[in-house]
């Protein structure tokens, strides 16, 4: 009997070794209090048409039912490996722990609140058969509530791989390529570790292959890292990321054209940080960082930036840069889209963001009827006075990025439909 059990154990161990050696893609999913979304995410993974998968779920000390959900899936699908961390370390720590136990030929990353097409990894893996391919990228659709956003990034990447600067989880990465180039997630950065990972991966990759007919679905939540307003902690992390990226670009061998492409992508983000900052000290911090980042650039004369901004940067005039950025329209503010068949246009909010809305309305020759504000500040009317109207012959533009979700919910509760009766900024 003991001999039979010993034989059976050896057979099972051998079977496991054979299976592990045939894994085509290892998928790493960092999990932290994700009980609301995990089922949808895991269903899209276990039902992939590519079967040779390793699904690594790294539980980062969840306090909800996430672990229970993971265990239920692991009982039904032996491809699922659960790694429980003893201390909460954040997404980068979780992903790096996943990388340590990944056995697949390629590595993939999926966030717990997102999901993918069922043929996603089969489509991507098929493209690796054309040769020794380091990176294969699919496409993405983003959902903010019911609004779908698509991107035209892939066409740019086909022109030049260095345009691949975001949506890193839409790709699979050759595991041996990551190991050879020591590409991991930096664990000392709150926001932006994925950008550093991607910059190093793209810079070292032989090529980036594109697959356009399969999608990763990114679900944007109110409490996600990509918030509409930046606090000091997030900004520190964002600029720490950029200082590291620019230091890396200055050390590696890269053409002037590719250097400028990447530098401009990451450098101009200081404008976003400035406009997403509310406190003056944070805006001043952004100006300081912009000066330092500009100093790091090897090809300053080739940066296509606003002439007035360049003047401030070249003369190291932080005060003038602060004044200039405060007066300029927020070029990072989303493009306003409205139903121009409506007779009256109201802008909800009269803060800094409304200046960008007013600028766009003037540019498009849309006449603003009035401003709405719950505080009834000077020059505004009460939103309730407009919302209670039975005839919906008006269109509301929600200007505030910080409170847009709450205002949108108020509009919806009053029977208004997004896109038809009101618009909100989606970053």
C-alpha positions as CSV (number, residue, x, y, z in Angstrom):
1,X,0.0,0.0,0.0
2,X,2.8,2.4,1.0
3,X,4.6,1.5,-2.3
4,X,1.5,2.4,-4.3
5,X,1.1,5.7,-2.5
6,X,4.8,6.5,-3.1
7,X,4.4,5.6,-6.8
8,X,1.3,7.8,-7.1
9,X,3.0,10.7,-5.4
10,X,5.9,10.5,-7.8
11,X,3.5,10.3,-10.8
12,X,1.7,13.4,-9.6
13,X,4.9,15.3,-9.0
14,X,6.2,14.4,-12.4
15,X,2.9,15.5,-14.0
16,X,3.1,18.8,-12.2
17,X,6.7,19.3,-13.4
18,X,5.6,18.6,-17.0
19,X,2.7,21.0,-16.7
20,X,4.8,23.8,-15.2
21,X,7.4,23.4,-18.0
22,X,4.7,23.9,-20.6
23,X,3.2,27.1,-19.2
24,X,3.0,29.7,-21.9
25,X,1.9,32.7,-19.9
26,X,2.1,33.5,-16.2
27,X,-0.5,36.1,-15.1
28,X,0.1,38.1,-12.0
29,X,-2.8,39.6,-10.2
30,X,-2.2,41.7,-7.1
31,X,-5.2,41.4,-4.8
32,X,-6.1,43.8,-2.0
33,X,-9.7,44.0,-0.7
34,X,-11.1,43.3,-4.2
35,X,-14.1,41.2,-3.3
36,X,-16.4,43.5,-5.5
37,X,-14.5,42.8,-8.7
38,X,-12.5,39.6,-8.3
39,X,-15.2,37.2,-9.7
40,X,-15.4,39.1,-13.0
41,X,-11.6,39.3,-13.2
42,X,-11.0,35.7,-12.4
43,X,-13.7,34.5,-14.7
44,X,-12.0,36.2,-17.6
45,X,-8.7,34.5,-16.7
46,X,-9.8,30.9,-16.0
47,X,-11.9,30.9,-19.2
48,X,-9.1,32.0,-21.5
49,X,-8.9,30.0,-24.8
50,X,-5.2,29.7,-24.2
51,X,-5.1,26.9,-21.5
52,X,-1.4,26.7,-20.7
53,X,-1.6,29.4,-18.1
54,X,-0.3,30.0,-14.6
55,X,-2.6,32.4,-12.6
56,X,-0.7,33.9,-9.7
57,X,-2.9,35.8,-7.2
58,X,-0.9,37.7,-4.6
59,X,-3.1,38.4,-1.6
60,X,-1.7,41.6,-0.1
61,X,-3.2,41.1,3.4
62,X,-6.8,41.7,2.3
63,X,-9.3,42.3,5.2
64,X,-12.4,41.4,3.2
65,X,-13.5,38.2,1.5
66,X,-10.9,38.3,-1.3
67,X,-9.0,35.3,0.1
68,X,-12.1,33.2,0.3
69,X,-13.0,34.0,-3.3
70,X,-9.4,33.1,-4.4
71,X,-9.5,29.8,-2.5
72,X,-12.9,28.9,-4.1
73,X,-11.4,29.4,-7.6
74,X,-8.2,27.6,-6.7
75,X,-10.2,24.5,-5.6
76,X,-11.8,24.4,-9.1
77,X,-8.7,25.4,-11.2
78,X,-5.3,24.0,-10.4
79,X,-3.6,26.6,-12.6
80,X,-4.3,29.2,-9.8
81,X,-1.5,29.8,-7.3
82,X,-2.3,31.9,-4.2
83,X,0.6,33.8,-2.6
84,X,-0.3,35.3,0.8
85,X,1.9,38.2,1.9
86,X,2.5,38.5,5.7
87,X,2.7,42.3,5.5
88,X,0.8,44.7,3.3
89,X,3.4,46.1,0.8
90,X,1.4,47.6,-2.1
91,X,1.0,46.6,-5.7
92,X,4.7,46.6,-6.7
93,X,5.7,44.3,-3.8
94,X,2.8,42.0,-4.7
95,X,3.8,41.9,-8.4
96,X,7.5,41.3,-7.6
97,X,6.4,38.4,-5.4
98,X,4.4,37.0,-8.3
99,X,7.5,37.4,-10.6
100,X,9.5,35.2,-8.2
101,X,7.2,32.2,-8.6
102,X,6.3,32.7,-12.3
103,X,7.1,29.7,-14.5
104,X,5.6,30.9,-17.8
105,X,7.5,31.6,-21.0
106,X,5.8,35.1,-20.9
107,X,4.6,37.3,-18.1
108,X,1.4,39.2,-17.9
109,X,-0.2,41.6,-15.4
110,X,-3.9,42.1,-14.6
111,X,-5.4,44.4,-12.0
112,X,-8.1,42.9,-9.8
113,X,-10.9,45.3,-10.9
114,X,-10.2,44.8,-14.6
115,X,-10.9,42.0,-17.1
116,X,-9.9,40.8,-20.6
117,X,-11.3,39.2,-23.7
118,X,-11.4,35.4,-23.5
119,X,-9.0,35.1,-26.5
120,X,-6.7,37.8,-25.2
121,X,-3.6,35.7,-24.3
122,X,-4.1,33.3,-27.2
123,X,-4.1,36.2,-29.6
124,X,-1.0,37.7,-28.0
125,X,0.9,34.5,-27.7
126,X,0.3,33.6,-31.3
127,X,2.3,36.6,-32.4
128,X,5.4,35.3,-30.5
129,X,5.7,32.5,-33.0
130,X,7.0,35.0,-35.6
131,X,10.4,35.0,-33.9
132,X,12.2,35.9,-30.7
133,X,9.7,38.5,-29.6
134,X,10.2,40.3,-26.3
135,X,6.9,42.2,-26.0
136,X,3.4,41.7,-27.6
137,X,0.8,44.3,-26.9
138,X,-3.0,44.1,-27.2
139,X,-5.6,46.9,-27.2
140,X,-7.6,48.5,-24.4
141,X,-11.0,49.9,-23.7
142,X,-11.5,52.0,-20.6
143,X,-14.8,52.3,-18.7
144,X,-15.7,55.2,-16.4
145,X,-19.1,54.2,-15.3
146,X,-20.9,53.5,-18.6
147,X,-18.7,55.7,-20.8
148,X,-16.3,53.7,-23.0
149,X,-13.0,55.3,-24.1
150,X,-10.8,53.8,-26.8
151,X,-7.2,54.8,-27.6
152,X,-5.1,55.2,-30.7
153,X,-1.8,54.3,-29.1
154,X,-1.1,51.1,-31.0
155,X,-0.9,52.9,-34.4
156,X,1.8,55.2,-32.9
157,X,3.7,52.2,-31.4
158,X,3.7,50.6,-34.9
159,X,5.6,53.7,-36.1
160,X,8.0,53.6,-33.1
161,X,8.1,51.3,-30.1
162,X,9.1,54.2,-27.8
163,X,5.5,55.6,-28.0
164,X,4.5,52.6,-25.8
165,X,4.5,54.6,-22.5
166,X,1.2,53.6,-20.9
167,X,-1.3,50.7,-20.6
168,X,1.6,48.3,-19.7
169,X,-0.9,45.6,-18.6
170,X,-2.1,45.2,-22.2
171,X,1.1,43.3,-23.0
172,X,2.9,40.1,-22.4
173,X,6.7,40.2,-21.7
174,X,9.2,37.4,-22.4
175,X,10.2,36.1,-18.9
176,X,13.8,35.4,-19.9
177,X,14.0,39.0,-21.3
178,X,12.9,40.5,-18.0
179,X,15.4,38.4,-16.1
180,X,18.4,39.1,-18.3
181,X,17.7,42.9,-18.1
182,X,16.7,42.8,-14.4
183,X,13.4,44.4,-15.0
184,X,11.2,44.5,-11.9
185,X,8.9,46.9,-10.2
186,X,10.4,49.5,-7.9
187,X,9.0,49.1,-4.4
188,X,9.8,52.5,-3.1
189,X,7.4,54.4,-5.4
190,X,3.6,54.7,-4.7
191,X,2.6,55.8,-8.2
192,X,4.6,55.3,-11.3
193,X,6.5,52.0,-10.8
194,X,4.7,50.6,-13.8
195,X,6.1,53.5,-15.9
196,X,9.7,52.7,-14.9
197,X,9.1,49.0,-15.6
198,X,7.7,49.9,-19.1
199,X,10.5,52.4,-20.0
200,X,13.1,49.8,-19.2
201,X,11.2,47.1,-21.0
202,X,10.6,49.1,-24.2
203,X,14.2,50.5,-24.3
204,X,15.7,47.0,-24.1
205,X,13.1,45.1,-26.2
206,X,14.1,43.9,-29.7
207,X,10.6,44.9,-30.9
208,X,7.1,45.4,-29.7
209,X,4.5,43.5,-31.7
210,X,0.9,44.8,-31.8
211,X,-2.4,42.9,-31.8
212,X,-5.5,45.2,-32.4
213,X,-8.4,42.8,-32.3
214,X,-8.4,41.7,-28.6
215,X,-9.0,43.9,-25.6
216,X,-8.0,44.6,-22.0
217,X,-10.9,46.3,-20.2
218,X,-9.8,48.9,-17.7
219,X,-12.4,49.9,-15.1
220,X,-11.8,53.3,-13.7
221,X,-12.9,53.8,-10.1
222,X,-13.2,56.9,-8.0
223,X,-10.6,55.7,-5.4
224,X,-8.1,54.6,-8.0
225,X,-4.5,55.9,-8.1
226,X,-5.3,58.0,-11.1
227,X,-7.2,60.6,-9.1
228,X,-8.4,63.9,-10.4
229,X,-6.7,65.9,-7.7
230,X,-3.1,65.2,-6.6
231,X,-1.9,65.5,-3.0
232,X,1.7,66.1,-1.9
233,X,2.3,62.4,-1.4
234,X,1.2,61.4,-4.9
235,X,3.1,64.3,-6.5
236,X,6.3,63.3,-4.7
237,X,5.9,59.8,-6.1
238,X,5.1,61.1,-9.6
239,X,8.3,63.2,-9.8
240,X,10.4,60.6,-8.1
241,X,9.4,58.3,-11.0
242,X,10.3,60.9,-13.6
243,X,13.7,61.7,-12.1
244,X,14.5,58.0,-12.2
245,X,13.3,57.7,-15.8
246,X,15.3,60.7,-17.0
247,X,18.4,59.5,-15.2
248,X,18.0,56.1,-16.9
249,X,17.5,57.7,-20.3
250,X,20.7,59.7,-19.8
251,X,22.7,56.6,-19.1
252,X,21.5,54.2,-21.8
253,X,22.4,54.2,-25.5
254,X,19.4,55.7,-27.3
255,X,19.0,57.9,-30.5
256,X,18.2,61.6,-30.2
257,X,14.8,61.1,-31.8
258,X,13.8,58.4,-29.4
259,X,15.2,60.3,-26.5
260,X,13.1,63.3,-27.3
261,X,9.9,61.2,-27.8
262,X,10.2,59.7,-24.4
263,X,11.5,62.8,-22.7
264,X,8.6,64.9,-24.0
265,X,6.0,62.3,-22.9
266,X,7.2,62.2,-19.3
267,X,8.4,65.8,-19.0
268,X,5.2,67.6,-20.0
269,X,3.4,65.7,-17.3
270,X,4.4,68.5,-14.9
271,X,1.6,70.5,-16.5
272,X,-0.9,67.8,-15.4
273,X,0.5,67.8,-11.9
274,X,0.3,71.6,-11.7
275,X,-3.4,71.7,-12.7
276,X,-4.3,68.7,-10.5
277,X,-2.8,70.4,-7.5
278,X,-4.9,72.7,-5.3
279,X,-2.5,74.0,-2.6
280,X,-0.1,76.7,-3.7
281,X,2.8,75.0,-2.0
282,X,2.2,71.9,-4.2
283,X,2.1,74.0,-7.3
284,X,5.4,75.7,-6.3
285,X,6.8,72.2,-5.7
286,X,5.8,71.3,-9.3
287,X,7.6,74.4,-10.7
288,X,10.7,73.4,-8.7
289,X,10.6,69.9,-10.1
290,X,10.0,71.1,-13.7
291,X,13.2,73.2,-13.5
292,X,15.2,70.2,-12.3
293,X,13.7,67.9,-15.0
294,X,14.5,70.4,-17.7
295,X,18.1,70.6,-16.5
296,X,18.4,66.9,-16.9
297,X,17.4,67.0,-20.6
298,X,20.3,66.4,-23.0
299,X,18.5,68.0,-26.0
300,X,16.8,71.1,-24.6
301,X,16.7,72.9,-27.9
302,X,14.6,70.2,-29.5
303,X,11.8,70.1,-27.0
304,X,8.5,71.3,-28.6
305,X,7.1,73.3,-25.6
306,X,5.3,76.6,-25.2
307,X,7.8,79.4,-25.9
308,X,6.9,81.3,-22.7
309,X,7.3,78.1,-20.6
310,X,10.7,77.5,-22.2
311,X,11.8,81.1,-21.5
312,X,11.0,80.5,-17.8
313,X,12.8,77.2,-17.7
314,X,15.9,78.5,-19.5
315,X,16.1,81.5,-17.1
316,X,15.4,79.3,-14.1
317,X,12.6,81.8,-13.2
318,X,10.3,79.8,-10.9
319,X,8.1,82.7,-9.9
320,X,7.4,83.7,-13.5
321,X,6.7,80.0,-14.4
322,X,4.2,79.8,-11.5
323,X,2.4,83.0,-12.7
324,X,2.4,81.8,-16.3
325,X,1.0,78.4,-15.6
326,X,-1.7,79.9,-13.4
327,X,-2.8,82.2,-16.3
328,X,-2.6,79.6,-19.1
329,X,-5.7,77.5,-20.0
330,X,-5.4,74.0,-18.6
331,X,-4.2,72.1,-21.7
332,X,-4.6,68.9,-19.8
333,X,-8.3,69.5,-19.3
334,X,-10.4,67.0,-21.3
335,X,-12.1,68.1,-24.5
336,X,-15.7,69.2,-23.8
337,X,-18.3,67.4,-25.8
338,X,-21.9,68.5,-25.7
339,X,-25.2,68.2,-27.4
340,X,-25.4,71.5,-29.2
341,X,-29.1,71.0,-30.0
342,X,-29.9,72.2,-26.4
343,X,-31.0,75.8,-26.1
344,X,-29.3,76.7,-22.9
345,X,-25.8,75.8,-21.7
346,X,-24.9,75.9,-17.9
347,X,-21.5,75.3,-16.4
348,X,-21.6,73.7,-13.0
349,X,-18.8,75.1,-10.9
350,X,-16.9,78.4,-11.1
351,X,-13.4,77.3,-9.9
352,X,-10.1,76.9,-11.8
353,X,-11.5,74.1,-14.0
354,X,-14.3,76.3,-15.2
355,X,-11.7,78.6,-16.8
356,X,-10.8,75.8,-19.2
357,X,-14.5,75.1,-19.9
358,X,-15.1,78.8,-20.7
359,X,-12.0,78.9,-22.9
360,X,-13.3,75.9,-24.9
361,X,-16.8,77.3,-25.1
362,X,-15.4,80.6,-26.6
363,X,-13.2,78.6,-29.0
364,X,-16.3,76.6,-30.2
365,X,-18.6,79.7,-30.1
366,X,-20.9,78.1,-27.5
367,X,-22.7,80.7,-25.5
368,X,-22.9,80.0,-21.7
369,X,-26.2,80.9,-20.2
370,X,-25.0,80.9,-16.6
371,X,-22.9,79.2,-13.9
372,X,-24.3,76.8,-11.3
373,X,-22.9,76.4,-7.9
374,X,-24.4,74.8,-4.7
375,X,-22.7,77.5,-2.5
376,X,-24.5,80.2,-4.5
377,X,-21.3,82.2,-4.9
378,X,-21.4,85.4,-6.9
379,X,-22.5,85.1,-10.5
380,X,-24.1,81.6,-10.1
381,X,-27.6,80.2,-9.7
382,X,-28.7,77.3,-7.6
383,X,-28.4,73.9,-9.4
384,X,-31.8,72.9,-7.9
385,X,-33.5,75.8,-9.7
386,X,-32.4,74.4,-13.0
387,X,-32.7,70.6,-12.3
388,X,-36.3,71.0,-11.2
389,X,-37.4,72.3,-14.6
390,X,-39.7,69.9,-16.4
391,X,-38.5,70.8,-19.8
392,X,-34.9,69.5,-20.3
393,X,-34.0,72.1,-22.9
394,X,-30.6,72.7,-21.4
395,X,-27.2,71.1,-21.3
396,X,-25.0,71.1,-18.2
397,X,-21.2,71.1,-18.4
398,X,-19.7,69.8,-15.1
399,X,-16.4,71.7,-14.8
400,X,-15.0,70.3,-11.6
401,X,-12.7,67.3,-11.9
402,X,-12.6,66.8,-8.2
403,X,-16.4,66.6,-7.6
404,X,-17.6,65.5,-11.1
405,X,-18.7,62.1,-10.0
406,X,-20.9,63.4,-7.2
407,X,-22.4,66.2,-9.4
408,X,-23.0,63.6,-12.2
409,X,-24.9,61.4,-9.7
410,X,-27.1,64.4,-8.7
411,X,-27.8,65.0,-12.4
412,X,-28.7,61.4,-13.0
413,X,-31.0,61.4,-9.9
414,X,-32.8,64.3,-11.5
415,X,-33.4,62.3,-14.7
416,X,-30.6,63.6,-16.8
417,X,-28.6,61.4,-19.1
418,X,-24.8,61.7,-19.5
419,X,-23.9,62.7,-23.1
420,X,-27.5,63.8,-23.8
421,X,-28.2,66.2,-21.0
422,X,-24.9,66.7,-19.2
423,X,-21.1,66.2,-19.7
424,X,-18.4,65.4,-17.1
425,X,-14.6,65.5,-17.5
426,X,-13.1,62.0,-17.8
427,X,-9.3,62.0,-17.6
